[in-house]
Amino acid sequence: MERGLSAAVAALSGLFALSWSLFLLSEGPKLDPDVLGVAVVCLVQAVVTVGRHLRRRPMSRKDAGAALALAVVGPAVLALGGTSRVLVGQRCLVAAPAVLLATVLLPRAACWWTCVTAIGAQAATGWPADGPAVALESVWPVVATAVAGGVLVPVMRAAGERADRAQQLVRAVKVRAARAEGRREAHRYFQGMLHDEVSTALQAISLGGAPVAGLREAAADAVAALAAAPAGKGRGGRTDLAAVVGALRIPGGTEPTIELPGPVPVPAAVADAAAGAAREALRNVQKHAGAEAVHVRLEEGTRGGPEDVASSEGFTLSITDDGTGFAAEKLAATSVGLRRSVIRRMAAVGGWAEVLSAPGRGTTVRLQWCPPAGGPMPGVGEAGTGTADDLIGRMRAAVGDVRGPLAAVCLPFLAIMGVIAAIHTARSPGTGHLLLWYAILAAITVALLLRAAEGIPRPAAGIASAFAVAGALGSFHTLPLSGLADYTSWPIGAVTPLLTLLVIVRPAWEALTALAVEQAGIVVLVLAGPPIASSPGATVALVVPALCSPALGVIAGLAIGRTVARLGGATARAESDRSAALASEAARQAREELHRGRLVALGEEILPLLISVGTGECTPDDPDIRRRARLLAGAVRDEMHLPGVLGSATRTLLSRARAADCAVFIQSDSDDMPPHAMLRLLLETALRHGPTPRELYLTVNVVPGGLRPSLVLLPGNEERARALREAVAEDGATAVVRDSPSSTYVETGIRTP
């Protein structure tokens, strides 16, 4: 924001420098030494201000103090020899820099004192020669600059602070969303890791019969997966998928065939997902298919996906066996391996998977991924490019609602110009139509200002500009061209608020074209009309201040609008980068928190066994090791079906029940269900009361608004049924509890947020 204000000051200072340069070139030989000295000092001051901005050296309060000194001393020097030697419009350029710098650099109180001092110095020095009315009228451009700057600068800074606060809120929302997504991603990753590595290793150890070296390798792989779990997904860079596929272990006892193209570079996360899904497909071949041959084929491009559109980009990885096959259309929703480890792995990275199988015809698992469509990243472009809507969007990113700052720029000029127009209309008979023209112009400007937040249509902007410029140039049909020397030619400056508004909110060339037409029209009228000064140099000195009157506002608006829009674009891009970084970090932290929380309990029970098997400290053929592996495999299955629900006490009770030959079956129709204490309550109450059941079945269904768990225990037990009924009632829930000698049945409902 400060850079935008500095750019506006520099742009106006450049215009001041141009005006003083033309003044010196046209009148230099005829100027008195005191006038020449004031003009040179003003020119140097303007050039220095522009130079400081171009060199990115910030201006300070000392610059405002120097400008104030010049605003007080300069008019006094000119007054000593007679203020009539310099036109009123040129004299305004002595005080204007002080007012401009004060509004940008000084605190509010000091700013107003500086403005009053500079304006008062100009009015006081012109009073004796021009009279009080003309002296007060002559300071209106400086007054308008002070009012506009005094209102605009605080409004823009306050709007910038509001935008910063709003962006902080947006960042907080994005971080919360990223944490939630990170936890979901971590949950899916953890579920797949439990199934692919841990459960597979424990089941293999518990069953026995496999080569000891293979069991130790599986245990070591599971330990490595648990150790890496806190980091979860998120590996960056690119990986050659062909090399990854070539390193896959093909099940023993089958005749493997692997077809690979050349290198297939893909994002590392995609390679990880495809490799994990392929490993699970190969495990299924080993465990279920009874296959004699396995064919693995990696191809570049996809054969069609969810929308059945083929692509030459991406890859297709197929794992085909000649085993028994199955009815693919009857694939259960609770099939953990295919659902979590194959289909969801690919979906999580933007790919897809399909399973093709039929009884007696083998199985093909096809994994496909295609990079997302390219194109420009969403965001904002550079200032000066794009449509008017783009421009408004960039400005909104910097200052919020643009109408406040625009009103601060335009309304003071409209009000002061209205007073000037009324005064001169009263002095000049036959010019009432010009006052009516100005009233209409002011109404149009206010109407467009109110429309600025939504964008001003090009036709409306064009019609308004044509009306303004035509009226300003047409005023010389009534007003004399010699009025350019004072404010008799007020319609020339009356277009300033409208063009300033349009140059900020519309493409700059539109308002600049209108300004150029007006300026060219004035020059043509002066050249074609009767002489208005004694020499060409005097004519230039007379016309230049009149041309600067509308140009000052338009150039200031252009500098402020474009710089603010550029800052808005940079703000939006920087905010997007910051938000992405914060979101990524929040997701990473959420992954680690969830993984570590779930590993604390599981690791205490599972890691020691897997480490001892993987390092060879114990033999997997030991019956006690196999028994422990069987119990822990059951605990892992429980964790996969009820993720994050079972605490240490619940797992201990379930292990004891299994050790007592209780068959435990836990299933859920979703692995994304929210954890709830009621599930622990049901299990712990059932296992703490009465004898150990022979069979325990817990099924959890996700229903709209919550969960519906049902618990069945065989055989029935009156004490257990009573304890379950009381526990559910104490928890404030309602349940159906039925007991008979053959079974105990409990069904309840759980509301979830």
N, C-alpha and C positions, 0 to 999 in steps of 0.2 A: 504494500500500500504506500509506504514512504517513497519507494522508487517511482510510483505513479505520480505522486505529488511533485517530486523533484523534476520529473519529465515535463509536467505542466508548467512549472516555473521556468525551466530552461526554454521551452517552446515560446513562451511569451517574451522572455528576455531576448531570444533571437529576433522576434518581431520588433522589439524596442531597438535592438542594434541596427536592424535594417532601416527603421524610420530615422534614427539619428544619422546613419551613414548618408542616406539620401538628403537629409536636411543639410549636412555639412557640404556635400558635393554640389548642391544647388545654390546654397547661400554663402558658402565658405568665404570667398573673397570680400563679401560685403558685410560680414558679421563683425560686430564690435568685439573687442578682446574678451570682455566678461561673458558675453553670450557664447563665444567660441569655446572658452574654458569650460563653461557648464556643459555644453554639448559634448565635448571630448570626454569629460569625466563620466557623463551618463553613458556614452558609448562604451568606454572601458569597463564600467561596472556591469553592463549587460553582457559584454563578451566574456568577462571573468565568470559570471554566473553560468553561462552556457558551457564554458570550458570545464568548470568543476563537475557539472553533470556528466559530460562526455568522458571525463577521466574517472568517473565513479567516486569522486571525493565528496563526502557528505558536506552540506552547508551547515553552518553553525549560527548561533545567536549573534556572533560578531558580524556576520554578513548582514543580518537584519539591522544591527546598530549602525553599520556604515551606510546602508541604504537610507535609514532615517536621517542621519546627519546630512546626506546629500539632499533629501527631500526638504529639509529646513533651510539649509544654506543656499541651495540652488535658486529657489524662488526669490529669496531675499536679494541675492546678487542681481537677478534679472530685474527686480523691482527698482533697484537703485538707478538704473538707466532707462526704465520705462518698460512695463510688461508688454506693451503693444508691439515691441520688436519681435516677439515670438507668438505664433498663433496659439489660441487656447488649447487646441487638440495636442499640439506639441508640448505645451507646458504640463499637460496632464502626465506625460511620460516621465517627468521628473519625480513626481510623488508616487506613481503607480508601483514601481519596484519595492518601495518601502512597505506599502500596504500588502503587496503580494507575499513578500518574505515574512512579514509579521504574522500573517494568517497561517503560514506553514510551520514556522520555526518557534514562535513564542507561545508561552502560556496564555490562557484566555485573557486575563486582566492586562498583562503587558501588551498583548496584541491589540486590544481596543485602545489603550492609551497611545500606542504607536500610530494607529490609524487616525485617531482624532488629531494627533499632533501633525501628521503629514498633510491631512486634508485641511486642517486649520491654517497651516503655513501657506498653502496654495491660495486659499480663499482670502486670507488676510493681505497677502502681497498683491492680489489683483483688485482688492476693494477700492483703493484710491483712484486707480485709472479707469476701471470698468464699472464702478458702482456696485452697491451691495447685491442687487438682483442678478446681474450678469456674473459677479464673482461667485455667488452661491450656485448658480446654474452651471458654471464652468467646471465645477468639481464633481458633477454627477458620475462620469465614468469611474473616477477613483472611489467614490462612495459605493457604486454598484459592485466594484471589484472587492471592496472591503466587506460588504454585506455577504456577497456570494462566497468569498473565501472563508469568512468567519463562520458561516453556516455549513458550508460544504465540507471543510476539513474535519470538524468534529463528527459530522454525520458519517463520513466515509470511514473514519477510524472506529467509531462505534459499530458501524455495520460490519467492518472487518473483524472486530472482536466477537460479534454475534455469530458470524460465519465460522470463526475458530471454535466457538463453543458448540455450534451445531455439528461441526466436523468431529469434535471429540465425542459427541453422543453417537454419531454414526460409527466411529471407530469402536466404541464400547459395544454397540450392537453387533458389529461384525466379529469382534473378538468372542462374544458370547456364542454367536452362531458357529464360529469356527471351533470353539471348545466342544460344543454339542456334536458337531460333525466329527471332530477328532475322536470323541468317545465312541460314537457309532462305528467309525472306521476301525478303531482299536478293538472294539468288541468283535467285529467280523474277523479281523486278523487273528485275534486270540482264539476264537472258535475254530478257525481253520487250522491253526497251529496245534491246538489240543487234539484235533481229529487226526491230522496228517502225521504228526510226529510222535506226540506223547501216547495217545491211545493206541496207535499202531504198535509202538515198541512194547508197551505193557501187555497188550494182548498176545503178541508173539512170545514174550517171556513166559506168560502164564500158561500157554498151550504146550510149550515144549516141542521137541522133535526137530526144530530148525537147527542149522549149523550154529555152533557157539560163536564163531567169528561174525556171522551175520547178525546175531542177537546183540553182540557187543557194539557193532557198528550202528545198529538201529538205536541202541541206548545212548551212544555218544552223540548221534544226530539229534536226539530228543533233548539232551542236556544243552547242546549248542543252541537249539531253537528256543528253549526257555531262557537261556542267558541273553539272547538277542531280543527277546520279546519286548522289553521296555521301549526300545527304539521304534519298533513297529515298522509300518510302511514309511516311505518318504525318501528313499535313496534317490539321489539326483543323478544327472548325467545320462549317457547312452551306453547300451550294452549290445554286443553282437549276439542276437538270439540263436543264430546257427551254432555258435560255440556252446551255448548253454544247452541246447537240445542234444548236441553231440555228446555231452557229458552225462546225460540221463542214464540211470541204471535200469537195464531191461530185466524183467523177471527171469530167474533161472528156470531151466527146463523148457524154454521156448526158443524158437528159431527167430532171431531178431533181424529186421531189415530197416535201415535208416537211410532216408533220402534227404539230402541237404543241398540247397543252392549255395551261392556265394554268401558273403557276409550279409546279414540282415540287421542293420543297426536300428534299435528301438529304444525308447525311454527305459531306464533301468527298472522303474516300477512296473512297466508293462512286461518286461522280461521276467521279473520275479513272479508276477501273477501267472503268466503262461507256463513257467517252469513248475510252479506249485500245482497248477491244474493238471499238467501232464503227468507229474509224479503220482497224483491221486488216481488218475485214469490207469496208470500202469500197476498201481497197487491193486485196483479192482480186478485187473487181468490175473494177477497172481492169486488173489483170494477167491474169486468167484467164477472166472470164465472157463477154467479148464482148457485153456488154449494151447495149441502147439506152435503157433506162429504169431508174431506181433510185427506190425508194419508201422513205422513212424515216418511221417513225411512233412517237411516244412516247405511251403511255397510262398513266394512273394505275391502280394495282392490278395483280395478277398473274393469269394464266390457269391456274395450276397449276404445280407444280414437281416435285421429286423424289418427293413423296408425292401428287401430282395433287390438290392442294387449292388452290382459287382463293382470292384475298384482295383486299379493297378497298384495302389499304395497299400501299405500295411502287410499283413501276412495271414496265412492259413496253416494251422498246425493240426494234423490228423493223426490219431492213434487208433489203429484198426487191429482187431484180433479175430481169430477164427473159432472162438469158443462157443459156449452153449447159447449165449444171447439171452434176451428177455423181452417182454412186451414193453417197449419204451413208453407207450401212451399210458401205462399203468404205473409209471415211476412215482413212488410215494413222495408226498410233500415233505415227509420227515426223513428222507434219505439224506443223511448228514453229509456223506462223502460227495455225492454229485451236486447236491444243492449248495453246500457251503464251500467246498474245496474246489469245485470246478466252475459251476455257473456263476456264483457270486464273485469269485476271484476275478473272472474276466469282466463282469459287469462293473466292478469297482474301478477299473481302469478304462472304461469306455468301450470295452470289447463285448463279445457275446460268445456263447457256447451252445452247441446242440449235441444231443445224444441220439444216434441212429442205431436201432437194434431190433431184432426179431428172434423169437425162439428158434434155435438151431442154425442161425445165420450169422452169428458173431455180433460184434459191437464196434461201432465207430464213434469216437468222441472227437468232435471238430471244434477247434478253438480259432477264433478270428478276431482281428483287431485292425482298425483303420484310423490313421491320425485324423483329428478333427479338421473340418474345413478351414482353410486359411482365410485371411482377410485382415483388414485393419482392426487393431484392437479397439474396443469401445473406449471412448474418451473424448477428448477435445483436441482441436487442432491449434495451429498457431494463430495469434491475433492477426487480423487483417485478411484471413481466409475464411471460406465457408459462407453460409447464408446469414441473414440478419438474425434468425433464430439461434444460430450457433454463437453469434456475437453476444446476444442477450444471455445465453446460457453461461458463457465464460464470465461475463460481468457478474451474473448472479452468484457464481462460485466465489467471487472475491468479496462482494459487498451485500449479498442478499437481494432484497427488493430494490431495484434500481431507481424506483420513482422518487425515493427520498433524496438521494444526492442530486438527481436531475431537477427536482423542484428547487433545491438550494441554489443551483446554478441559474435557472431560468426565471423564477418568480421575482427576485429582486430587480433584475433587468427590466422585466415587464412593468413592474410597478413604477420604477423611476422614469422609464421611458414614457409611461402614460402621463406622468406629471409634466415632463418636458413637452410632450405633444399638446397637452391642454394649454400650457403657457403660450406656446408659439401659435397655436390656432387662435387664441384670443388676441394676440398681437397682429396677426396677419389676416385681414378680412378675405373671405372667399376661399378659405382652406378647410372649411368644415368637413368636406368630403374626405380629406386625409385623416381626420380624427376618426371618422366612421370606419375607414379602411383599417386603421390601427386597432380599433376595437374588435373588428372581425378577425384580424391577424392574431391578436392576443387570445381570443376565444379558441381559435384553431390550435394555437400552441398549447394551451392548457388541455384541450381535448386529446391531442396527440400524446402529451405527457402522461395523462391518466391511462392511455392505452399502451404505454411503453413496456410494461411488465409482460404483456402477451405478445409484443412485437407490433410494429407499425407497418401496415401493408405498403408496398412500393407505390401503387397508384395514389394512395392518400398522401404519401410523402411528396410525390411529384407534383400533385395539384397544389399542395400547400406552398411548396417552394416557388412554383410559377406565380402564384398569387402574390407572394411576398416580394419577389424581385420585380415583377411588373409594376406593382404599386410604388416601390421605392424609386424606380427609374421614371415612372410616369409622374411622380410628384414634381419633377422639374418642368412639367408643362405649366405648373402654377408658381412654383418657387424659383427664384433666380439662382443661376449657377454660382454666383458670388457667395451664396449662402453656405458653400462648402467651407468658408473661412470661419464660420461659427456654427451654432446649433440650429440655425434656420433650416438647414438641410437635414433635420432630425430623421426623416424616413429612411435615410441611408443606414443609420445605425439601428433602426427599429426592427430590422430583419434578424438581428443578432440572436435573440433567444430561440427563435425557431430553427435557424441553421445550426446553432450550437446543440440543440436537442437532437437534430437529425444526424449530425456528424458523429454523435456518441452511439446512437442506437441503430443506425442504418449503415450500410457500406459507405465508407468515407467519400468515395468518388461522387456520390449523389449530392451531398451538401457542398463539397468543394466545387463541383460544377456550377451549382447555383451561385456560390460566392464569386466564382470567376466571371460568370455572366454579368453579375451586378458591377464588379470592378471594371470589366471591359466596357460596359455600357456607360459608366461615369467617364472613363477616359475618352470614349468616342464623343460624348456630349461636350466635354471640355474642348476637344480638338475641333469639333464642328461648330461650336458656338462662338459668341463674341469673346474677346479676351477678358479674363477675370483677374489678371495681375499685370504688373508693368513689364515683366520679362518671363522668358521660359523658365528660368530658375525659380523665380517667385511663384510661378504657376505650380511647379513641382512641389515646392515647399508648402503650398496651400492645399494641394490635392492629397499628398501622402497621408497627413493625419486623418483626413476624411476616409481614405481607403482603409486605414488601420482600424477605424472604429468598429466595423463589423468583423474584420479579420481577427481581432484580438480574441473575441469570444469563441469564434470557430476554431482557431488554432489551439486555444486552451482546451476546448472540448475534445478536439481530436487527440491531443496529447494525453489527457486524462482518460478518455474512453478507451483508446487503444492500449495504453499501458495497463490500465485496470483489467482489460480483457485478457491481455497477455499474462498478467499476474494470476488472473482467475484460471486460465488454462494451466499455468504452471502449478497453481495450488491444487487443482483437481488431479493433475497427474501425480504430484508429490503425495497428495492424500491417498490416491489409489495405491501407490507404492508402499506408503507407511501402513495402510490398512492391510495390504496383502502380507507384509512382513509380520505385523502383529497377529494377524489371523493364523499365519503359518506357525508362529511360535506358540500361540495359544493351543492350536491343534496338537502340536508336538507335546506340550506339557500335559494336555488331557490324555493323550495316548499313554504317556509314561505313568501318569497317576493311575489310570485304570489297570494297566498291565501289572504295575508293582503291587497294587492292592489285591489283585487276584492271585499273584504269584506268592504273596506272603504266606497265605494258608496252604496253597497247593505245594509250594516249594518245600515246606517243612516235611511233608509226607512223601512226595514223589522223588525229588531230586536226590536224596541219599541213596535210594534204591537204584535209580538209573545211573548215578555216578559209580556206584560199586560194581554194577554190571559192566558199564562201559569201560572202566579202567582195569577190569579183571580182578578186582579185590574179592569177588565172589563168583561162583559159577551159576549160570542161569538154569542148570539142571537140578539145583538144590530144591527139593520139594517146598521148603519154607519160603524160598525166594519166589517160586512160582505161585504159592498161595498169596503172598503179599502182593505180587504183581496182579493177580486176579482181583483182589479187593481194591487195589488202587485203580485198575482199569475201570471198575464199576464206579469209583468216585469221579473219574474223569468224564465218563458218560453222563453222570448226574450233572456235573458242572456244565457240560455242553448243552444239556436240555434245560437247565435252570441256571443260566449264567449269572454269577454274582449274587445268588440267593442263599446258597448253603454256607453257613458258618462252620467253624471248627467243630462245635458241639454237634451240629446236625450230621456232619460227615463222619464223626466218630460213632454216632448211633447207627448210621447206615452200614458202616464197616463191621460193627459188631453183629448186626442182623445178618449180613452176608456170611460172616464167619460162622454163624449158627445155622447156616444152610437156608436162610430166608432168600427166596428169589425176589429181587427188587427190580421193578420196571418203572422207569420215569420217562415220560414223553411230553413234549409240547409241540404245538403246531406252528410255533414261531421261535426263532432264536434271537429276536429283538425285543422280547417282552420286558417291561420294567420290573425290577426286583421288588418283592413285597414280603413283609414279615409274616403274613398269614400263611404262606407256603411253608416256612420254617416251623411255624406253630403247629400246623397239621402233622408234619412228619415227626417232630420231637414229641408231641403228645402221644401219637400212635405208638411210638417205639419205647416210651417210658412207662406205659401202663399196660398191665397184663403180660402174658407170656409172649415170647418172640413169635410173630406170625410166620406162617409157612410161605406166604406170598404177599407182596405189597405192590400195588399198582397206583401210581399217581399220574394223572393226565391233566394237563393245563391247556385250556383252549382260550384263545384271545377272542373277545367279543367286543362289540361297540361300547366304549366307555370303561372297559376294564377286563378282568380275567374271570374265568369260570373253572376253578380246580375241582376235580373229583378224585376221591381217595377210596380205594377198595382194599380190604385186608381179609385174608383167608387163613384160618377160619374166623368166625365171629367171636367177640368177647364182650360181655356186658360191661365190665369195668372199663375197658378201653372206649367203648361207645359213650359211656357216661362222661368220661374225662374229655373226650372230643367235644361233646355237646356243651359242657361247661366252659371249656377254653374258648370256643368260638363265641359264646354268649358274652364272656368277659371282655372279649376284644371288640364288642359292639356290632358284630356282624350277625347275619342270619344264616342258618344252614339247615339242610335236610340231613338228618342222621338216622339211619336204619340199621338195626342189628338183628342178626339171626344166628343160629348155631353155625351156619355155613359161611357167613360173611358179615363184615361191617362195611357200610357204605356211607360216605359223607360227600355232600356237594354244597358248595357255598359260592358266593359272588364277591368279587373284589373290585372296588372302584379305583381307577388309576387316573392321575391328572392328564 
